[in-house]
């Protein structure tokens, strides 16, 4: 848990940035329109409208050498996983970043995160592969993780790249962290680094940040618990889930599975305590970890380039400096 009441007060009483206020306005308009719809309880309708909002919140797209869509066969061989390949230059880059999108494991796709993937490729100067894993509740755990693992192994087997970086936002960051545990149990080459953008990591829903921001429309406590339940395939308060560190990575005490780690947190986010505590746990184990809290930012801000583009650009430069030392 966090260290003191003073620290809690400083951490949770942050003024929202203007970008956050603009984003909240768009979320409020979206929610009002959604509540008036006759299709409110239709999963596909909600998913479609949510994805449209995420695309609207995206920023201008960076130009790259090429962007192409293809598929990778999952391990069971019964499904072709859609992926999007971002080529920075004419020839393959020395390193590769595998990106896993967020959206509560039940929303998001290749288009909702196209802006961020292009930005990462442009600023880091490397190729990116984005994974469009199957979504819950139709495909609960472990299917999304299995899909990500299949794509990761496919990229490693290609042997074109020196370093493999994994990066994800929100639910995608959770999958990246779980992927490290999965890779450690295999004979597959481990990632060089994981870049985690505001990941959900635990099932302690009464933490200080959950209490402080539980009704935030960008990501509420109720919404988080619903997303987790969809992904787990059962109510997230079910005691049988407590020991599953592939769903709750903060419960994993084998910290040797993790490579160098960079964590970005939104200051106004129910998940903030999870990330603070994960960074503390890694540091206590002498792991290479860098944690940045963007004060006044909302959950999801790294994909909301319409309002946060300058901050997204700055953070991508921080990732480059952390990975490459420049």
C-alpha positions as a printed NumPy array, in Angstrom:
array([[  0.   ,   0.   ,   0.   ],
       [  1.006,   3.661,  -0.26 ],
       [  3.25 ,   5.052,   2.385],
       [  1.369,   7.781,   4.229],
       [ -1.753,   9.905,   4.404],
       [  0.241,  12.883,   3.127],
       [  1.408,  10.887,   0.133],
       [ -2.166,   9.777,  -0.519],
       [ -3.372,  13.361,  -0.419],
       [ -0.666,  14.552,  -2.792],
       [ -1.251,  11.645,  -5.134],
       [ -5.023,  11.784,  -5.342],
       [ -5.718,  15.523,  -5.245],
       [ -4.416,  16.473,  -8.667],
       [ -5.997,  19.129, -10.846],
       [ -7.161,  17.768, -14.179],
       [ -5.274,  19.104, -17.184],
       [ -7.191,  20.911, -19.914],
       [ -6.691,  17.86 , -22.132],
       [ -8.38 ,  15.729, -19.469],
       [-11.281,  18.16 , -19.151],
       [-11.785,  18.056, -22.92 ],
       [-11.676,  14.259, -22.898],
       [-14.211,  14.043, -20.07 ],
       [-16.535,  16.293, -22.034],
       [-16.393,  13.89 , -24.978],
       [-16.935,  10.886, -22.702],
       [-19.938,  12.563, -21.101],
       [-21.49 ,  13.276, -24.5  ],
       [-20.839,   9.703, -25.592],
       [-22.345,   8.246, -22.418],
       [-25.447,  10.444, -22.654],
       [-26.056,   9.341, -26.25 ],
       [-25.433,   5.699, -25.385],
       [-27.928,   5.753, -22.508],
       [-30.594,   7.073, -24.86 ],
       [-30.104,   4.256, -27.355],
       [-32.513,   1.343, -27.656],
       [-29.485,  -0.906, -28.197],
       [-27.924,  -0.103, -24.833],
       [-27.664,  -3.77 , -23.814],
       [-26.372,  -5.002, -27.172],
       [-22.697,  -5.966, -26.737],
       [-21.751,  -5.521, -30.389],
       [-23.424,  -2.108, -30.517],
       [-21.628,  -0.891, -27.373],
       [-18.317,  -2.251, -28.655],
       [-18.805,  -0.554, -32.033],
       [-19.733,   2.807, -30.498],
       [-16.877,   2.64 , -27.963],
       [-14.366,   1.878, -30.689],
       [-15.698,   4.791, -32.736],
       [-15.154,   7.089, -29.751],
       [-11.574,   5.87 , -29.329],
       [-10.877,   6.556, -33.013],
       [-12.377,  10.042, -32.661],
       [-10.071,  10.719, -29.722],
       [ -6.996,   9.659, -31.708],
       [ -4.507,  12.172, -33.047],
       [ -2.954,  12.781, -36.439],
       [ -1.324,   9.681, -37.896],
       [  2.418,   9.573, -38.494],
       [  3.546,   8.636, -41.995],
       [  5.612,   5.439, -42.171],
       [  7.224,   3.446, -44.952],
       [  4.317,   0.985, -44.989],
       [  1.388,  -0.278, -42.923],
       [ -0.088,  -3.654, -43.833],
       [ -2.544,  -6.093, -42.307],
       [ -1.996,  -9.839, -42.185],
       [ -2.659, -12.779, -39.849],
       [ -0.75 , -15.18 , -37.606],
       [ -2.047, -18.681, -36.893],
       [ -2.725, -19.359, -33.233],
       [ -0.997, -22.3  , -31.556],
       [ -4.059, -24.534, -31.779],
       [ -4.115, -23.872, -35.505],
       [ -7.826, -23.134, -35.567],
       [ -7.759, -19.344, -35.789],
       [ -5.944, -16.646, -37.748],
       [ -5.054, -13.738, -35.453],
       [ -5.201, -10.364, -37.229],
       [ -2.036,  -8.283, -36.896],
       [ -0.95 ,  -4.962, -38.344],
       [  2.654,  -4.498, -39.448],
       [  4.187,  -1.029, -39.223],
       [  7.441,  -0.72 , -41.161],
       [  9.555,   2.253, -40.179],
       [ 11.838,   1.951, -43.204],
       [ 12.364,   0.008, -46.391],
       [ 14.389,  -2.705, -44.647],
       [ 13.468,  -4.352, -41.322],
       [ 14.639,  -2.406, -38.278],
       [ 17.131,  -3.97 , -35.883],
       [ 14.494,  -4.218, -33.147],
       [ 10.751,  -4.857, -33.006],
       [  7.994,  -3.618, -30.733],
       [  4.93 ,  -5.844, -30.285],
       [  1.911,  -3.768, -29.285],
       [ -1.147,  -5.152, -27.446],
       [ -4.187,  -2.877, -27.369],
       [ -6.376,  -2.055, -24.397],
       [-10.13 ,  -1.77 , -24.043],
       [-10.942,  -3.911, -21.038],
       [-10.21 ,  -7.126, -22.995],
       [-13.63 ,  -6.545, -24.616],
       [-13.147,  -3.463, -26.801],
       [-10.435,  -2.008, -28.977],
       [ -8.941,  -3.187, -32.256],
       [ -6.21 ,  -2.367, -34.733],
       [ -7.867,   0.924, -35.712],
       [ -8.43 ,   2.272, -32.193],
       [ -4.694,   2.129, -31.48 ],
       [ -3.359,   2.914, -34.948],
       [ -2.396,   6.447, -33.894],
       [ -0.254,   5.256, -30.98 ],
       [  1.412,   2.431, -32.919],
       [  2.428,   4.837, -35.676],
       [  3.752,   7.295, -33.105],
       [  5.809,   4.599, -31.38 ],
       [  7.258,   3.364, -34.666],
       [  8.118,   6.882, -35.847],
       [  9.771,   8.089, -32.651],
       [ 11.563,   4.862, -31.691],
       [ 12.594,   4.289, -35.301],
       [ 11.622,   0.617, -35.273],
       [  9.025,  -1.709, -36.744],
       [  5.845,  -2.432, -34.788],
       [  3.457,  -5.383, -34.875],
       [  0.016,  -4.78 , -33.343],
       [ -2.033,  -7.771, -32.154],
       [ -5.825,  -7.961, -32.536],
       [ -6.467, -10.758, -30.015],
       [ -9.918, -12.265, -29.525],
       [-12.145, -10.405, -27.084],
       [-14.137, -11.299, -24.007],
       [-16.748, -12.147, -22.876],
       [-17.034, -14.347, -25.985],
       [-13.407, -15.412, -25.562],
       [-12.428, -15.19 , -21.879],
       [ -9.054, -15.971, -20.3  ],
       [ -6.817, -17.567, -21.419],
       [ -7.741, -17.077, -25.099],
       [ -6.601, -13.423, -25.386],
       [ -3.296, -14.271, -23.689],
       [ -2.878, -17.364, -25.852],
       [ -3.334, -15.227, -28.979],
       [ -0.731, -12.714, -27.813],
       [  1.692, -15.515, -26.952],
       [  1.216, -17.045, -30.415],
       [  2.067, -13.765, -32.122],
       [  5.024, -13.193, -29.812],
       [  6.478, -16.622, -30.599],
       [  5.95 , -16.031, -34.305],
       [  7.885, -12.764, -34.114],
       [ 10.717, -14.316, -32.098],
       [ 11.01 , -17.233, -34.534],
       [ 11.45 , -14.784, -37.399],
       [ 14.946, -14.029, -36.051],
       [ 15.185, -10.759, -37.969],
       [ 15.303,  -8.637, -34.827],
       [ 17.927,  -8.183, -32.119],
       [ 15.598,  -6.945, -29.396],
       [ 11.899,  -7.673, -28.948],
       [ 10.028,  -5.051, -26.939],
       [  6.471,  -5.572, -25.722],
       [  4.13 ,  -2.696, -25.085],
       [  0.465,  -2.406, -24.237],
       [ -2.04 ,  -0.03 , -22.758],
       [ -4.533,  -0.895, -20.008],
       [ -5.79 ,  -4.464, -20.61 ],
       [ -3.08 ,  -4.837, -23.246],
       [ -0.437,  -3.917, -20.666],
       [ -1.891,  -6.554, -18.348],
       [ -1.488,  -9.09 , -21.162],
       [  2.123,  -8.006, -21.717],
       [  2.974,  -8.586, -18.073],
       [  1.213, -11.947, -18.088],
       [  3.092, -12.779, -21.283],
       [  6.394, -12.429, -19.403],
       [  5.272, -15.126, -16.966],
       [  4.155, -17.344, -19.842],
       [  7.438, -16.883, -21.737],
       [  9.458, -17.719, -18.607],
       [  7.845, -21.159, -18.539],
       [  8.805, -21.84 , -22.151],
       [ 11.986, -22.079, -24.195],
       [ 11.133, -18.898, -26.083],
       [ 13.479, -15.914, -25.968],
       [ 12.382, -13.385, -23.337],
       [ 11.492,  -9.798, -24.302],
       [ 14.174,  -7.168, -23.82 ],
       [ 11.773,  -4.75 , -22.13 ],
       [  8.108,  -4.277, -21.317],
       [  6.463,  -0.864, -21.657],
       [  3.269,  -0.768, -19.601],
       [  0.748,   2.007, -20.059],
       [ -1.605,   2.245, -17.038],
       [ -2.077,  -1.536, -16.558],
       [ -4.693,  -3.236, -14.34 ],
       [ -2.689,  -5.571, -12.122],
       [ -4.664,  -6.631,  -9.067],
       [ -8.089,  -7.32 ,  -7.55 ],
       [ -7.899,  -5.04 ,  -4.516],
       [-10.784,  -2.77 ,  -5.427],
       [-10.779,  -0.798,  -2.163],
       [ -7.403,   0.871,  -2.598],
       [ -6.961,   4.601,  -2.192],
       [ -7.081,   5.284,  -5.933],
       [-10.233,   3.18 ,  -6.371],
       [-11.885,   5.222,  -3.614],
       [-10.648,   8.537,  -4.976],
       [-11.609,   7.987,  -8.61 ],
       [-14.28 ,   5.266,  -8.428],
       [-16.856,   7.257, -10.404],
       [-14.504,   8.665, -13.052],
       [-16.255,   8.259, -16.386],
       [-12.988,   7.461, -18.2  ],
       [-12.684,   4.263, -16.123],
       [-14.84 ,   3.693, -13.046],
       [-14.522,   1.09 , -10.306],
       [-17.71 ,  -0.593, -11.494],
       [-16.49 ,  -0.599, -15.074],
       [-13.124,  -2.079, -14.119],
       [-14.739,  -4.892, -12.153],
       [-17.052,  -5.615, -15.074],
       [-14.166,  -5.763, -17.54 ],
       [-12.197,  -8.054, -15.229],
       [-15.217, -10.35 , -14.795],
       [-15.737, -10.594, -18.551],
       [-12.084, -11.483, -19.022],
       [-11.942, -13.996, -16.167],
       [-15.15 , -15.69 , -17.286],
       [-16.597, -15.425, -13.776],
       [-17.274, -12.8  , -11.133],
       [-13.991, -11.145, -10.354],
       [-14.596, -11.48 ,  -6.596],
       [-14.59 , -15.294,  -6.919],
       [-11.909, -16.548,  -4.459],
       [-10.743, -19.159,  -6.986],
       [ -9.154, -16.342,  -9.012],
       [ -7.014, -14.961,  -6.195],
       [ -3.912, -16.982,  -7.   ],
       [ -4.044, -16.476, -10.776],
       [ -1.121, -14.161, -11.448],
       [ -1.715, -14.302, -15.196],
       [ -4.888, -12.319, -14.509],
       [ -3.475, -10.387, -11.538],
       [  0.266,  -9.956, -12.239],
       [  0.842,  -8.074,  -8.986],
       [  0.332, -11.397,  -7.188],
       [  3.319, -12.968,  -8.928],
       [  6.253, -13.158,  -6.517],
       [  8.656, -14.548,  -9.118],
       [  9.974, -11.205, -10.267],
       [ 12.753, -12.822, -12.277],
       [ 10.267, -13.318, -15.11 ],
       [ 10.199,  -9.577, -15.797],
       [ 12.644,  -7.748, -18.078],
       [ 13.467,  -4.072, -17.681],
       [ 10.159,  -2.345, -17.164],
       [  8.762,   1.095, -17.849],
       [  5.383,   2.024, -16.37 ],
       [  3.309,   5.066, -17.291],
       [  0.428,   5.982, -15.   ],
       [ -2.436,   8.415, -15.326],
       [ -2.664,  10.512, -12.173],
       [ -6.467,  10.445, -12.215],
       [ -7.092,   6.702, -12.49 ],
       [ -8.584,   3.971, -10.288],
       [ -5.642,   1.743, -11.283],
       [ -2.949,   4.098, -10.011],
       [ -2.221,   2.221,  -6.763],
       [ -1.74 ,  -1.042,  -8.665],
       [  1.013,   0.547, -10.712],
       [  2.677,   2.324,  -7.79 ],
       [  2.792,  -0.927,  -5.833],
       [  4.056,  -2.935,  -8.814],
       [  6.877,  -0.456,  -9.368],
       [  7.759,  -0.599,  -5.65 ],
       [  7.759,  -4.39 ,  -5.733],
       [ 10.094,  -4.468,  -8.729],
       [ 12.425,  -1.88 ,  -7.212],
       [ 12.568,  -3.796,  -3.924],
       [ 13.763,  -6.804,  -5.923],
       [ 16.451,  -4.66 ,  -7.599],
       [ 14.771,  -4.916, -10.981],
       [ 15.348,  -2.285, -13.651],
       [ 12.147,  -0.216, -13.512],
       [ 11.166,   3.353, -14.336],
       [  7.765,   4.667, -13.259],
       [  6.242,   7.9  , -14.54 ],
       [  2.984,   9.403, -13.227],
       [  1.423,  11.968, -15.536],
       [ -0.438,  14.15 , -13.09 ],
       [ -3.946,  15.217, -14.025],
       [ -4.159,  12.735, -16.908],
       [ -7.006,  10.278, -17.392],
       [ -6.895,   6.541, -18.005],
       [ -6.398,   5.94 , -21.728],
       [ -4.592,   9.209, -22.42 ],
       [ -1.811,   7.683, -24.53 ],
       [ -4.325,   6.851, -27.263],
       [ -6.189,  10.169, -27.025],
       [ -3.927,  12.186, -29.272],
       [ -6.71 ,  14.603, -30.138],
       [ -6.023,  16.306, -26.805],
       [ -2.834,  14.729, -25.42 ],
       [ -0.614,  14.599, -28.524],
       [  2.223,  16.643, -27.008],
       [  2.286,  14.428, -23.908],
       [  2.116,  11.257, -26.009],
       [  5.054,  12.476, -28.095],
       [  7.039,  13.337, -24.958],
       [  6.375,   9.92 , -23.44 ],
       [  7.369,   8.087, -26.618],
       [ 10.669,   9.978, -26.484],
       [ 11.056,   8.861, -22.86 ],
       [ 10.537,   5.256, -23.982],
       [ 13.25 ,   5.663, -26.613],
       [ 15.634,   7.127, -24.037],
       [ 14.906,   4.348, -21.56 ],
       [ 15.367,   1.55 , -24.072],
       [ 18.282,   3.007, -26.015],
       [ 19.837,   5.509, -23.625],
       [ 19.427,   8.496, -25.912]])
